[in-house]
């Protein structure tokens, strides 16, 4: 039979590969024999992710947190310190603290501004983890400034680029050592599969690969195939979501029931200038946060919204709202939340692909009920 040439890479739904004769080596000199180590469908996803992020290497995981856990296990040792953004994904902070407590690593939380992060870095700092755009108040961190300091003291800089995607910004070109993603969000994009990735430039790090193998966090082949499928529409989805988010942010900032809007695409947003400096396009992402005054207003709003689901994720084709005080921000204390502007009235909206006028109507109707 003539060799078939499928348009897309096939799905290798297999746990094992037959071992006959010589070992089958991948281009990174790892052996293809068992899918906890390597799988061609996973490798295909990794190649595409690396291309998208402008990286030489990629490892894919079964969730964003599995990727972050593998970095922690790979690099942190007793006596080290790590600096994390105080406004970060809750489980990223929670896991660092638990590992830190168990293995003797001091975790310092810094306000998500380059000068405050740099202030916390010292000669014991082994790793710094920041998010390009924070969750939920969408502060944009000047990654270049943090990278400069990390280079001086030879600290590993990890940038979680989930919220902005490589379409807006590629932290590796500005000096980050590793980029991590929750692929579950924009990159997969359909709220139906979980995944994570670590990307970097330079040599392939076999020790990191070995930590993935030891912790068993590799993505399953079917999930990798789903994510690669979702990636094919990333650009059109992200562009539409960002444009709709911009229009929604402008609408909300004029609305009498809304106290404050956080969105770096607004010209008077305190992070607009940093975003303009870093981002490759005149787009600012698909998440908007806004304050409806207090907790009871927030609850009334969440109960009244009809077409937008209250649900704990972002980046998918469906619009989703969350209440950050009770979700992402529950791992920091009240004082820290206050300093960050994570108020009792704050709502986070991830804009999907629904028609803009339907979303605006839904938001307007739910805001009518707010006092
Ligand atoms: N990083 C960010 C910025 C996130 O928002 C999330 C999840 O919401 C994660 C990491 C964790 O990813 P996952 O849920 O895929 O484990």
Boltz pocket constraint, residues with backbone or C-beta under 6 A from the ligand:
constraints:
  - pocket:
      binder: B
      contacts: [[A, 62], [A, 63], [A, 64], [A, 65], [A, 66], [A, 89], [A, 92], [A, 131], [A, 135], [A, 160], [A, 162], [A, 163], [A, 181], [A, 182], [A, 183], [A, 184], [A, 194], [A, 195], [A, 196], [A, 312], [A, 313]]
      max_distance: 6.0
